[in-house]
Structure formats: structure tokens, C-alpha cells
């Protein structure tokens, strides 16, 4: 379980997700969005498409403020059921795409290095 900052309200950590509503734990909207993008499964809504071993490869998302987006995962070719990389978008103006480059894993499949998210 990831330790998340306490927001004022909302099941996903604070709604509406606007800079004025963020607390001292997350001082800006960009940081809050990036925190949510680190664990996109908390934003999944509706049907989730998985590969044959259960790794989520496609899903619709809703951000805490109601903005929609799309998740696309790249399953690990070596560790069934794991996702090595993904993108998650946030519609709006401008559209934001959070990209998690491929993680490195040890022989047991544990993540040994998780590159930083990129945002475009």
C-alpha cells in the first residue's frame, strides 16, 4: 500500500482536484496528478482489459475531479501478470500524458528500478 497524503475529501484523495483544495502535503496540482499517475489502478473505471495472465493492458480512467483519460499498459514478457511500463492520459486543455518507462526486475520479478514518470 502506498502512503498517500491526506486531502480534504474524496474517495481517491480529494475532490475537486484543484490547486486551491490541496493541502500542505501536496502544494501543487502537478505534484498531485503525478502522485495519482504513479498508481493508475486507483483511477480505473468500467471494464479493464487484461492480457491472458491478468496484467491490465487497457482501461478508462476518471481523475478525482471528474476528468477522463485512458490507461495503456505494457505487460512484462518475462513475469506473467506484471506490467513493465504504461501511459495514462488526462484529457482537457492541455492534454497530459504520464508515461512510466519500463521498470527493471530481479530474477524473482521484483522491481529493482522504476524510472521517473515523464509528463508531456
N, C-alpha and C positions, 0 to 999 in steps of 0.2 A: 504494500500500500504506500502510495506516495503521500508525503506530508504536504498538504496544501494550506495556503494562507486562509484565514477566516474572513470571508466577505460579509457584508451586512445582511444579505438574504439570498435565497435561491437555491434550488436543489443541486445545481452544478457549481455553486460557489459565488453567486452574485448576479442578480438581475435588477435592473438593466445593466449591462456591461458597458458603462461609460466612465470616462476618467473621473468625473465628479463623484462617483459612487465607490471608487476604490479606496481602500484604507492604507495605513502606513506600511503594511506588509508588501503590497504591490502598488508602487506610486504612479505607475502609468499604464495606459491601455495596452501599449505594445508588449510590455512585460507580462501582463495578464493573459493576452492572447497566446503568447509564446508558451506560457506555463500550460495552458489548456492543450495546445498543439503537441506537447510532449507526451500526452496520453490521450490520443484521439478516440479511444474506445468509449470514453465518458461522454462523447458528443454524438455517438451513433444513434440514429433513429430509423425505424422501419426495418425492412429486410436487410440482412447483412449477407453478402455473397462471400463464401469461403472456398478455399481450394479443397481437394479431396481429404486433406488431413486436418481441416478446421482452421487454417490460418485465414483471417479476414483479408480479402483482397479488394472489396468494393463495398461502400456504404454511403448513404446520405448522412449528413450531419446537420445539427442545429446548434449554433453557438448560444450561450446563455441569454443573449439579448434578442434571440429570435432570428438572427441572420443565418441563412442556409449555406451549405457548402457540400463538398464531395471529398471522400477519402478514397485513396487508391493505394493498396499495399503490394509489396513485392515479397512473396513467400521465400523463405530460405530454401535453397536447393539441397541442403545437407540435413537440416533439422526440421523434420515434418511438424507442421502446426505452428511454426515460428515465422514471424515477419522480420526480414532484414532491413527493409527500407520502406518509406511511404511518403506520400504527399497528402496534404489536406488543404482545401481551399476555403476561403471566406469570401462570399460574394459581397458586392457593394461597390462603393467608389472611394478608393480604388479596390480592385480585387486583390486579395492577398493569398499567396501560395506559400505554405510552410512545407519545406522538404527535409525529411530525415534521411541523410545519406546512409548507405549500408553500414550496419554495425559489424564489428569483428567478434567472433565467438571462439571459445576454447573447445577442446575435444568433446566436452560434455554438453555443448550448446549454450553455455552461459555467456552473456555479453561481457566482453573484456574491454571493448572500446566502443563508445557511442559518439560519433562525431556531432558537433553542434548543429542545430537546425539552421537552415538557411531560409531567408524570407525574401520573397520577390513580389 
